[in-house]
């Protein structure tokens, strides 16, 4: 089976960190697009159909996308405050996806959002929340914005916020659980 190189790198990152307690090295066969591109990226982990970890960066903080995926894979499996760190006995049951974020653009109104096509960033002062697009159970713009506000610690009924939208390329090929 063919594996998307983004997903392959996320799996390598998580498994190396969980099993060996170290940061994975970038493999020699990593495609040039991962080494020459900088972008924000989210690594999402699911187990038995349920979210198990999801951490990412809105914009690039690493030297290249490969490093971004490695670091966010480690964070998704060990630093997502909603979950305990992933244990070695869970690795075969994890499903992986990697979302590479496009540039965020400011918008004037929620009318410019579509929860399937666009992710949203909600900002008020130093508070900032992000929600990826095309997530199960998020069918309306209102739900999408409300969840992003909650993630930022902003009251859901507070309309004095800045909105941005972004598109993603979601990589899932080869990310299915082994068991």
QUIFEN-V153997 format. One record per residue. N is the residue number from 1. RES is the residue in one letter. SS is DSSP state (H for helix, E for strand, C for the rest). OMEGA is omega in degrees with one decimal (NA if undefined). D_FIRST is the distance of its C-alpha to the first C-alpha in Angstrom with 1 decimal. Layout:
BEGIN
<<N;RES;SS;OMEGA;D_FIRST> <N;RES;SS;OMEGA;D_FIRST>>
END
This chain:
BEGIN
<<1;X;C;178.0;0.0> <2;X;C;179.1;3.8> <3;X;C;175.6;6.4> <4;X;C;-177.5;9.9> <5;X;H;176.8;12.4> <6;X;H;-179.8;14.8> <7;X;H;178.8;12.8> <8;X;H;-179.6;11.8> <9;X;H;177.4;15.6> <10;X;H;179.4;16.7> <11;X;H;178.0;15.0> <12;X;H;-179.4;16.4> <13;X;H;-178.0;19.7> <14;X;H;-176.3;20.1> <15;X;H;178.1;19.2> <16;X;H;-178.6;21.4> <17;X;H;-177.8;24.2> <18;X;H;-176.2;24.1> <19;X;H;-171.5;23.9> <20;X;H;178.4;25.9> <21;X;C;177.5;28.0> <22;X;C;178.1;27.4> <23;X;C;178.3;25.8> <24;X;C;173.4;22.6> <25;X;C;177.2;23.1> <26;X;C;-178.8;21.3> <27;X;C;-179.2;18.9> <28;X;C;-177.8;20.2> <29;X;C;179.5;17.0> <30;X;C;-178.2;17.4> <31;X;C;-178.6;17.7> <32;X;H;-178.7;21.3> <33;X;H;178.1;21.0> <34;X;H;-178.9;20.6> <35;X;H;-175.6;23.4> <36;X;H;-178.0;25.8> <37;X;C;171.7;25.6> <38;X;C;179.2;27.5> <39;X;C;169.5;27.0> <40;X;C;-179.0;27.2> <41;X;E;175.6;24.0> <42;X;E;171.9;23.4> <43;X;E;179.7;20.9> <44;X;E;177.9;20.7> <45;X;E;174.5;19.9> <46;X;E;175.8;20.1> <47;X;E;-179.8;20.6> <48;X;C;177.0;21.0> <49;X;C;-178.7;21.3> <50;X;E;176.8;24.0> <51;X;E;-179.7;24.2> <52;X;E;177.7;24.2> <53;X;E;178.0;24.8> <54;X;E;179.3;24.9> <55;X;E;178.1;26.6> <56;X;E;-178.8;26.7> <57;X;C;-178.8;29.1> <58;X;C;175.0;30.8> <59;X;C;-174.7;31.1> <60;X;C;172.0;30.0> <61;X;C;-179.9;31.7> <62;X;C;-176.6;29.7> <63;X;C;-179.8;29.8> <64;X;C;-176.8;26.4> <65;X;H;178.1;23.4> <66;X;H;178.2;21.4> <67;X;H;178.9;24.4> <68;X;H;180.0;24.8> <69;X;H;179.4;21.4> <70;X;H;-178.1;22.1> <71;X;H;-179.6;25.5> <72;X;H;172.3;24.6> <73;X;H;177.0;21.8> <74;X;H;-179.9;24.6> <75;X;H;-178.6;27.0> <76;X;H;-177.4;24.7> <77;X;H;-173.5;24.4> <78;X;H;-173.1;28.0> <79;X;C;176.6;30.3> <80;X;C;-172.7;29.8> <81;X;C;-178.9;33.3> <82;X;C;-173.2;32.3> <83;X;C;168.6;30.4> <84;X;C;176.6;30.8> <85;X;C;178.2;28.6> <86;X;C;178.1;25.2> <87;X;C;179.4;25.7> <88;X;H;-177.9;23.5> <89;X;H;177.8;23.3> <90;X;H;-169.1;21.7> <91;X;H;-178.2;18.7> <92;X;H;-176.6;16.3> <93;X;H;-177.8;17.5> <94;X;E;172.5;17.0> <95;X;E;-173.2;15.2> <96;X;E;166.5;15.1> <97;X;E;178.7;16.1> <98;X;E;176.1;17.9> <99;X;E;176.2;20.7> <100;X;E;-173.6;22.3> <101;X;E;169.3;25.9> <102;X;C;-179.4;27.9> <103;X;C;177.2;31.6> <104;X;C;176.6;33.7> <105;X;E;178.9;36.7> <106;X;E;176.4;39.8> <107;X;E;-176.6;40.7> <108;X;C;-170.4;44.0> <109;X;C;175.6;43.1> <110;X;H;177.1;40.6> <111;X;H;179.9;40.9> <112;X;H;179.0;38.6> <113;X;C;172.2;35.7> <114;X;C;-172.0;33.1> <115;X;C;176.4;31.0> <116;X;C;-175.4;27.9> <117;X;C;-172.1;28.1> <118;X;C;164.1;29.9> <119;X;E;-178.5;29.9> <120;X;E;172.3;33.4> <121;X;E;178.7;35.3> <122;X;E;-176.8;38.7> <123;X;E;170.7;41.3> <124;X;E;-176.5;44.8> <125;X;C;-179.7;46.5> <126;X;C;-179.4;44.3> <127;X;E;-176.6;42.3> <128;X;E;177.8;38.9> <129;X;E;-177.7;36.1> <130;X;E;171.7;32.8> <131;X;E;179.2;30.6> <132;X;C;177.2;27.2> <133;X;C;169.7;26.9> <134;X;C;178.5;25.2> <135;X;C;177.8;25.4> <136;X;C;175.9;25.7> <137;X;C;177.1;29.4> <138;X;C;-172.3;30.7> <139;X;C;-178.0;32.1> <140;X;C;176.0;35.2> <141;X;H;-179.2;36.3> <142;X;H;176.8;38.9> <143;X;H;-178.0;36.4> <144;X;H;-178.4;34.3> <145;X;H;-179.6;37.4> <146;X;H;179.7;38.9> <147;X;H;178.7;35.9> <148;X;H;176.9;35.8> <149;X;H;179.3;39.5> <150;X;H;179.3;39.2> <151;X;H;-179.6;36.6> <152;X;H;-175.4;39.2> <153;X;C;178.7;42.1> <154;X;C;177.9;43.7> <155;X;C;-176.8;45.6> <156;X;C;-178.2;43.9> <157;X;C;178.1;47.1> <158;X;C;-179.1;47.6> <159;X;C;179.5;47.3> <160;X;C;-177.1;48.5> <161;X;C;172.3;45.0> <162;X;E;179.0;43.2> <163;X;E;172.2;40.1> <164;X;E;175.1;37.2> <165;X;E;178.5;34.1> <166;X;E;174.2;30.8> <167;X;C;178.0;27.6> <168;X;E;165.0;24.1> <169;X;E;-177.1;20.7> <170;X;E;179.8;18.3> <171;X;E;-178.5;14.9> <172;X;C;-173.2;12.6> <173;X;C;-178.8;9.0> <174;X;C;-176.8;7.1> <175;X;C;-178.7;10.7> <176;X;C;176.4;10.9> <177;X;C;177.2;13.0> <178;X;C;-178.7;12.1> <179;X;C;NA;15.1>>
END
